[in-house]
């Protein structure tokens, strides 16, 4: 299910939000996920709340945690990927690529939660910046494409007998609540992700370790 409309997208979350209108206010999107990315999505119930939540994203006051299964294991096992990104492939192209001259600043922090030798790894990811397809491009750049990401990893993003769906999941989001306090929400991974974790011998409860290591990296 797409978050917003686009080429060939007639059914999407943004188009359904009128059904949740209350007291003359329609919920609004604060951010978006790629169509094939599962997980947490935040909406603003009022225009005022949406402005404050959007400001928190822009000021990088939010903590976004993603999980990914990759083909191959990163070396080192944790660190930052700092590489500017820009659209590639000509006008109207949705594909992103590394571009030192024209690209926008992009940083991804990662930590390996578990690995199956050099074959595959379960990663915790924190996008310090929020560029289009940032996590997918950055992981492909270090030769560990996300499992099922044919767009950026091609045939190298496949493992025999594993689902070909994208294994990228917005697992947790923490940010200031416009009404006071903090919002801290998480979402369980979808069935294909869970099945792949089990097939690789990874225990779902270990995911907190990656979160704690990314928190520690911020001091």
C-alpha positions in Angstrom: 0.0 0.0 0.0 1.6 3.3 -1.1 1.7 6.2 1.3 1.1 8.8 -1.4 -0.3 8.9 -4.9 2.0 8.7 -7.9 2.4 7.1 -11.2 -0.1 4.3 -11.4 -1.0 4.6 -7.7 -4.8 4.9 -7.4 -5.0 3.4 -3.8 -2.9 5.0 -1.1 -3.0 6.1 2.5 -3.1 9.8 1.8 -6.2 9.4 -0.3 -8.0 7.4 2.5 -7.4 9.9 5.3 -10.7 11.8 4.6 -12.5 8.8 6.2 -10.8 9.7 9.5 -11.9 13.4 9.5 -13.1 14.6 12.8 -14.5 18.1 13.8 -13.7 19.3 10.3 -10.0 18.3 10.5 -8.5 15.6 8.3 -5.4 13.7 9.5 -2.2 14.6 7.5 0.9 12.8 6.6 4.0 13.8 8.6 6.5 11.6 6.7 6.3 8.6 4.4 7.6 5.2 3.8 8.4 3.5 0.5 5.6 1.3 -0.8 7.6 -1.9 -0.1 8.9 -0.8 3.3 6.9 -2.0 6.3 6.5 -0.5 9.8 5.6 2.7 11.7 4.0 5.6 10.1 3.0 8.8 12.0 0.0 11.0 11.1 -1.0 14.4 12.5 -4.6 14.5 13.7 -4.7 18.3 13.4 -2.9 20.9 11.3 -1.2 22.2 14.4 0.0 18.8 15.5 1.2 18.1 12.0 3.3 21.3 11.9 5.0 20.5 15.2 5.6 16.9 14.3 7.0 17.9 10.9 9.3 20.4 12.6 10.6 17.7 14.9 11.6 15.6 11.8 13.3 18.5 10.1 15.2 19.5 13.3 16.2 15.8 13.6 14.7 15.6 17.1 13.2 12.2 16.2 14.9 8.8 16.6 14.1 6.5 13.7 15.1 2.8 14.0 14.9 0.5 11.0 15.7 -3.2 10.7 17.1 -4.7 7.5 18.2 -8.1 6.4 21.2 -7.9 4.1 22.9 -10.2 1.7 26.4 -10.3 3.1 27.7 -8.9 6.4 29.1 -5.4 6.7 32.7 -4.9 7.7 33.1 -3.3 10.2 30.1 -4.6 12.1 29.0 -1.1 13.0 29.7 2.4 11.8 28.5 5.3 9.7 27.9 5.5 6.0 28.5 9.1 4.8 27.8 9.5 1.1 25.8 12.2 -0.7 22.9 11.1 -2.8 21.2 12.5 -5.9 18.7 11.3 -8.5 20.3 9.3 -11.3 19.1 8.0 -14.6 17.8 11.2 -16.2 14.8 13.5 -15.6 11.9 11.9 -13.7 13.9 9.0 -12.5 13.1 7.7 -9.1 16.4 5.9 -8.6 19.0 7.4 -6.4 22.8 7.2 -6.5 26.0 8.3 -5.0 27.0 11.7 -6.3 29.9 13.6 -4.7 29.3 16.7 -6.9 25.6 17.2 -7.0 24.3 15.0 -4.2 22.7 16.0 -0.9 24.4 15.2 2.4 23.3 11.7 3.6 24.4 9.7 6.7 23.3 6.3 7.8 24.4 4.8 11.2 24.3 1.0 11.4 25.0 -1.9 13.8 24.9 -5.6 13.1 22.5 -7.4 15.5 23.3 -10.9 14.3 24.9 -12.5 11.3 25.0 -15.9 9.5 28.7 -15.9 8.7 29.3 -13.8 5.7 26.1 -14.9 4.0 23.5 -12.6 5.6 23.1 -10.1 8.5 20.4 -8.5 10.5 21.1 -4.8 10.9 19.7 -2.0 13.1 19.8 1.3 11.1 19.4 4.9 12.0 19.1 7.4 9.1 20.7 10.6 10.5 19.4 12.3 7.4 16.2 11.5 5.5 17.0 11.2 1.7 14.9 9.2 -0.7 15.9 5.5 -0.7 18.9 6.4 1.5 19.1 3.2 3.5 18.8 1.1 0.3 21.5 3.0 -1.6 23.9 3.2 1.3 23.8 -0.5 2.0 24.2 -1.4 -1.6 27.3 0.9 -1.7 29.0 -1.2 1.0 28.3 -4.4 -0.9 25.5 -5.6 1.4 22.3 -4.9 -0.5 19.0 -5.4 1.4 17.5 -8.8 0.8 14.7 -8.5 -1.9 15.9 -5.0 -3.1 16.0 -5.8 -6.8 16.0 -2.1 -7.7 19.3 -1.4 -6.1 20.9 -4.8 -5.5 19.7 -6.7 -8.6 20.4 -10.4 -8.5 22.9 -9.9 -5.7 20.0 -9.0 -3.4 18.6 -12.5 -3.5 19.1 -15.6 -1.4 17.9 -19.1 -2.5 14.6 -20.2 -0.9 14.0 -16.7 0.7 11.2 -14.3 0.0 12.0 -11.8 -2.8 10.0 -9.1 -0.9 12.0 -6.1 0.4 13.4 -6.8 3.9 13.4 -3.3 5.2 11.2 -2.4 8.3 10.6 0.9 10.2 10.7 -0.8 13.6 10.6 2.1 16.1 10.0 5.9 16.1 10.6 8.2 19.1 9.8 12.0 18.9 8.3 14.8 20.9 4.6 14.7 21.4 2.9 18.1 20.4 0.7 17.7 23.5 3.7 17.1 25.8 5.9 14.2 26.6 7.2 11.8 24.0 5.8 9.5 21.4 7.5 6.1 21.4 5.9 3.6 19.0 7.1 0.3 17.4 5.7 -2.2 15.0 6.4 -5.9 14.6 8.0 -7.0 11.3 5.7 -8.5 8.6 5.5 -12.3 8.1 8.1 -12.5 5.3 10.6 -10.7 7.5 9.9 -12.9 10.5 10.1 -16.1 8.5 13.5 -15.0 7.1 14.8 -14.2 10.6 13.8 -17.7 11.7 15.3 -19.4 8.7 18.7 -17.7 9.4 18.5 -18.7 13.1 18.1 -15.2 14.4 16.0 -14.6 17.6 13.5 -11.8 17.3 14.1 -10.7 20.9 17.7 -9.8 20.1 16.5 -6.7 18.2 16.8 -4.5 21.2 20.6 -4.9 21.2 20.8 -3.0 17.9 18.7 -0.2 19.3 20.8 0.1 22.4 24.0 0.2 20.4 22.7 3.0 18.2 21.7 4.9 21.3 25.2 4.5 22.7 26.7 5.7 19.5 24.9 9.1 20.1 26.6 9.3 23.5 
